Amino acid sequence: HAYLLVGAQQSAKVYFERFLEAINFSPINNPDLFLFEAEVFGIDDARRLSVLVSRKAFGEKKVFLITAERLTHEAQNALLKTLEEPTSHTHIFLIIREKELLIPTLLSRMCVVETGKLSEEKEENSIKFLKFSLKERVTFAKEFSDRGFSLPIFLDSLLTCLRAAGGGHEKLKKVQAVRRFADGTSISARLILEHLSFVV
């Protein structure tokens, strides 16, 4: 009843729409469809979802879709409790770019579906970063921060590129650790990228 759609948001939503068609569930003005779309999915969102899951459906099925760049650790633990006690005829979808961002216990409760890679445009910055000299990486970090780009999206893309290039287990572990830390609400993208400049 719980599905993790891993990949670019656009391709994941195509999969989601096809799933709705397959179960004859219309998303148009349907009171049994619940969308959680925000930059950060926090503990309050997870609690609200839990309440809605426990309520009786108007029709035969209820469907929940969560799309967020960040899921706090507290929200993941609360979501885990909801998934441990599944409600019949309820489908919960979570779209995320990297499954490693989830705690293992939550991941084990979900059916994982790989829906597609990140866009080439987003991967391009990551490829450049890996090829840059140390000085170029530090300059990139400043420009990245000044222009207000999304750090989680960049780090997810960096993980994808490292895997494709056979970047090594240690480098992947370092980026994954930073990626989890980057889900905090007050974080300096420049400091994180400068740190990665030295360790990746």
PAVO-137541 format. One line per field, with one value per residue (C-alpha): x, y, z negated; residue in three letters; residue number from 1. Coordinates in nm, 4 decimals. Layout:
residues N
xx <- (X, ...) $
yy <- (Y, ...) $
zz <- (Z, ...) $
rest <- (ALA, ...) $
nr <- (NUM, ...) $
This chain:
residues 200
xx <- (0.0000, 0.3079, 0.5164, 0.8458, 0.8860, 1.2567, 1.3635, 1.2836, 0.9515, 0.8099, 0.8668, 0.7447, 0.4192, 0.3661, 0.3960, 0.1559, -0.1033, -0.0818, -0.1296, -0.4467, -0.5765, -0.5024, -0.7096, -0.9881, -0.9292, -1.0092, -0.7918, -1.0363, -1.2215, -1.1807, -1.2173, -1.0204, -0.7047, -0.4666, -0.1643, 0.1237, 0.3373, 0.5929, 0.9640, 0.9837, 0.7648, 0.7768, 0.6376, 0.3107, 0.2551, 0.3201, 0.0725, -0.1925, -0.1413, -0.1815, -0.5166, -0.6409, -0.5324, -0.7396, -1.0588, -1.3168, -1.2990, -1.5877, -1.5424, -1.3661, -1.0043, -0.7917, -0.4703, -0.1967, 0.0884, 0.3871, 0.6289, 0.8936, 1.2592, 1.3165, 1.1721, 1.2746, 1.3938, 1.1015, 0.8537, 1.0034, 0.9629, 0.6012, 0.5361, 0.6852, 0.4244, 0.1477, 0.2864, 0.3273, -0.0498, -0.1811, -0.5398, -0.7172, -0.7778, -0.5267, -0.2325, 0.0495, 0.3049, 0.6264, 0.8320, 1.2015, 1.5177, 1.7423, 1.6138, 1.9218, 1.7661, 1.5155, 1.5842, 1.6225, 1.3157, 1.0893, 1.2444, 1.1790, 0.8044, 0.7737, 0.7635, 1.0478, 0.9885, 1.2692, 1.0910, 1.3741, 1.6911, 1.7301, 1.7230, 2.0433, 2.0460, 2.0591, 2.3252, 2.5417, 2.6367, 2.7295, 2.9484, 3.1241, 3.1757, 3.3457, 3.5796, 3.6642, 3.9932, 3.9780, 3.9885, 3.7077, 3.4965, 3.5273, 3.4279, 3.1337, 3.0235, 3.0062, 2.8158, 2.5781, 2.4969, 2.4622, 2.2169, 2.0006, 2.0026, 1.8510, 2.1167, 1.9175, 1.8597, 2.2289, 2.3419, 2.0979, 2.2341, 2.5904, 2.5114, 2.3653, 2.6756, 2.9147, 2.7359, 2.7368, 3.1086, 3.1988, 3.3009, 3.3945, 3.2170, 3.3901, 3.3004, 2.9386, 2.9234, 3.0564, 2.8030, 2.5181, 2.6103, 2.6122, 2.2845, 2.1076, 2.2506, 2.1374, 1.7740, 1.8026, 1.6101, 1.9036, 2.2005, 2.4703, 2.4968, 2.8320, 2.9854, 2.8592, 2.9897, 3.3234, 3.3491, 3.2691, 3.5318, 3.7986, 3.6568, 3.5028) $
yy <- (0.0000, 0.2285, 0.3147, 0.4992, 0.6532, 0.7207, 0.9583, 1.2921, 1.4349, 1.4574, 1.0901, 0.9851, 1.1753, 1.0027, 0.6668, 0.7904, 0.8988, 0.5625, 0.3851, 0.5870, 0.4892, 0.1222, 0.1234, 0.3349, 0.6252, 0.9680, 1.2507, 1.5213, 1.6796, 1.3576, 1.4003, 1.0769, 1.2192, 1.3975, 1.5930, 1.6964, 1.9262, 2.1421, 2.2058, 2.0415, 1.7536, 1.7939, 1.6327, 1.8313, 1.7114, 1.3516, 1.3783, 1.5320, 1.2527, 0.9940, 1.1470, 1.1525, 0.7908, 0.6787, 0.8427, 0.6588, 0.7104, 0.8667, 0.6046, 0.2678, 0.3912, 0.6702, 0.7893, 1.0072, 1.1707, 1.3292, 1.5399, 1.7319, 1.8139, 1.7430, 1.4983, 1.5675, 1.2774, 1.3261, 1.3188, 0.9952, 0.8277, 0.9450, 0.8249, 0.4885, 0.4435, 0.5128, 0.2552, -0.0075, -0.0106, -0.0070, 0.0890, -0.1216, 0.0302, 0.3080, 0.3874, 0.6179, 0.7467, 0.9283, 1.0856, 1.1273, 1.1504, 0.9269, 0.6389, 0.6651, 0.9806, 0.7678, 0.5891, 0.2116, 0.1156, 0.3426, 0.2243, -0.1391, -0.0658, 0.0647, -0.0819, 0.0903, 0.1906, 0.3477, 0.5944, 0.7767, 0.9786, 1.3460, 1.5773, 1.6247, 1.9956, 1.9274, 1.6600, 1.8979, 2.1084, 1.7954, 1.6660, 2.0029, 2.0093, 1.6682, 1.7813, 2.1197, 2.1942, 2.2783, 2.6512, 2.6186, 2.4203, 2.6913, 2.9562, 2.7366, 2.7046, 3.0839, 3.1323, 2.8468, 3.0068, 3.3574, 3.2424, 3.0547, 2.7154, 2.4093, 2.2261, 1.8991, 1.8754, 1.9361, 1.6761, 1.4177, 1.4831, 1.4565, 1.1140, 1.0004, 1.1148, 0.9530, 0.6190, 0.6377, 0.7204, 0.4526, 0.7230, 0.4889, 0.3812, 0.6313, 0.9329, 0.8175, 0.7781, 1.1305, 1.2869, 1.0792, 1.1947, 1.5573, 1.5086, 1.3963, 1.6934, 1.9283, 1.8512, 2.0909, 2.4145, 2.6473, 2.5367, 2.7154, 2.5710, 2.7420, 2.5781, 2.2343, 2.2640, 2.3979, 2.0968, 1.8603, 2.0362, 1.8880, 1.5389, 1.4260) $
zz <- (0.0000, -0.0193, 0.2864, 0.3146, 0.6606, 0.7119, 0.9872, 1.1443, 1.0275, 1.3795, 1.4620, 1.1157, 1.1646, 1.5000, 1.3212, 1.0521, 1.3092, 1.4859, 1.1534, 1.0892, 1.4323, 1.3622, 1.0428, 1.1994, 0.9634, 1.1050, 0.9622, 1.0754, 0.7804, 0.5844, 0.2045, 0.1552, 0.3185, 0.0799, 0.2059, -0.0183, 0.1959, 0.0166, 0.0001, -0.3426, -0.4670, -0.8428, -1.1536, -1.1376, -0.7795, -0.8838, -1.1721, -0.9468, -0.6947, -0.9718, -1.0752, -0.7154, -0.6593, -0.9589, -0.8304, -0.6241, -0.2481, -0.0547, 0.2175, 0.2341, 0.2153, 0.0717, 0.2380, 0.0874, 0.2791, 0.1032, 0.3073, 0.1158, 0.1501, -0.2171, -0.4683, -0.8254, -1.0380, -1.2768, -0.9874, -0.8568, -1.1957, -1.2177, -0.8631, -0.9554, -1.2298, -0.9783, -0.7358, -1.0075, -1.0576, -0.6993, -0.6317, -0.3714, -0.0267, -0.0983, 0.1302, 0.0184, 0.2710, 0.1920, 0.4713, 0.3966, 0.6047, 0.3910, 0.1795, -0.0446, -0.1907, -0.3814, -0.7068, -0.6455, -0.8507, -0.6439, -0.3194, -0.4155, -0.4442, -0.0882, 0.2603, 0.4485, 0.8121, 1.0179, 1.2462, 1.4226, 1.3906, 1.3174, 1.6141, 1.8132, 1.7312, 1.3586, 1.4027, 1.6032, 1.2985, 1.1052, 1.3873, 1.4061, 1.0291, 1.0361, 1.3155, 1.1613, 0.9882, 0.6178, 0.6933, 0.9500, 0.7037, 0.4372, 0.6927, 0.7986, 0.4345, 0.3964, 0.7232, 0.6368, 0.3012, 0.4436, 0.7092, 0.4590, 0.6309, 0.4591, 0.2594, 0.2184, 0.5945, 0.6667, 0.4123, 0.5485, 0.8960, 0.7651, 0.6159, 0.9484, 1.1380, 0.8911, 0.9215, 1.3018, 1.3036, 1.0497, 0.8061, 0.5237, 0.2074, -0.0211, 0.1944, 0.2141, -0.1633, -0.2143, 0.0210, -0.1272, -0.4785, -0.3679, -0.1781, -0.4947, -0.6814, -0.4028, -0.4845, -0.7778, -0.7372, -0.8204, -0.6185, -0.4199, -0.0688, -0.0244, -0.3324, -0.2317, 0.1236, 0.0032, -0.2270, 0.0634, 0.2736, 0.0474, -0.0168, 0.3148) $
rest <- (HIS, ALA, TYR, LEU, LEU, VAL, GLY, ALA, GLN, GLN, SER, ALA, LYS, VAL, TYR, PHE, GLU, ARG, PHE, LEU, GLU, ALA, ILE, ASN, PHE, SER, PRO, ILE, ASN, ASN, PRO, ASP, LEU, PHE, LEU, PHE, GLU, ALA, GLU, VAL, PHE, GLY, ILE, ASP, ASP, ALA, ARG, ARG, LEU, SER, VAL, LEU, VAL, SER, ARG, LYS, ALA, PHE, GLY, GLU, LYS, LYS, VAL, PHE, LEU, ILE, THR, ALA, GLU, ARG, LEU, THR, HIS, GLU, ALA, GLN, ASN, ALA, LEU, LEU, LYS, THR, LEU, GLU, GLU, PRO, THR, SER, HIS, THR, HIS, ILE, PHE, LEU, ILE, ILE, ARG, GLU, LYS, GLU, LEU, LEU, ILE, PRO, THR, LEU, LEU, SER, ARG, MET, CYS, VAL, VAL, GLU, THR, GLY, LYS, LEU, SER, GLU, GLU, LYS, GLU, GLU, ASN, SER, ILE, LYS, PHE, LEU, LYS, PHE, SER, LEU, LYS, GLU, ARG, VAL, THR, PHE, ALA, LYS, GLU, PHE, SER, ASP, ARG, GLY, PHE, SER, LEU, PRO, ILE, PHE, LEU, ASP, SER, LEU, LEU, THR, CYS, LEU, ARG, ALA, ALA, GLY, GLY, GLY, HIS, GLU, LYS, LEU, LYS, LYS, VAL, GLN, ALA, VAL, ARG, ARG, PHE, ALA, ASP, GLY, THR, SER, ILE, SER, ALA, ARG, LEU, ILE, LEU, GLU, HIS, LEU, SER, PHE, VAL, VAL) $
nr <- (1, 2, 3, 4, 5, 6, 7, 8, 9, 10, 11, 12, 13, 14, 15, 16, 17, 18, 19, 20, 21, 22, 23, 24, 25, 26, 27, 28, 29, 30, 31, 32, 33, 34, 35, 36, 37, 38, 39, 40, 41, 42, 43, 44, 45, 46, 47, 48, 49, 50, 51, 52, 53, 54, 55, 56, 57, 58, 59, 60, 61, 62, 63, 64, 65, 66, 67, 68, 69, 70, 71, 72, 73, 74, 75, 76, 77, 78, 79, 80, 81, 82, 83, 84, 85, 86, 87, 88, 89, 90, 91, 92, 93, 94, 95, 96, 97, 98, 99, 100, 101, 102, 103, 104, 105, 106, 107, 108, 109, 110, 111, 112, 113, 114, 115, 116, 117, 118, 119, 120, 121, 122, 123, 124, 125, 126, 127, 128, 129, 130, 131, 132, 133, 134, 135, 136, 137, 138, 139, 140, 141, 142, 143, 144, 145, 146, 147, 148, 149, 150, 151, 152, 153, 154, 155, 156, 157, 158, 159, 160, 161, 162, 163, 164, 165, 166, 167, 168, 169, 170, 171, 172, 173, 174, 175, 176, 177, 178, 179, 180, 181, 182, 183, 184, 185, 186, 187, 188, 189, 190, 191, 192, 193, 194, 195, 196, 197, 198, 199, 200) $
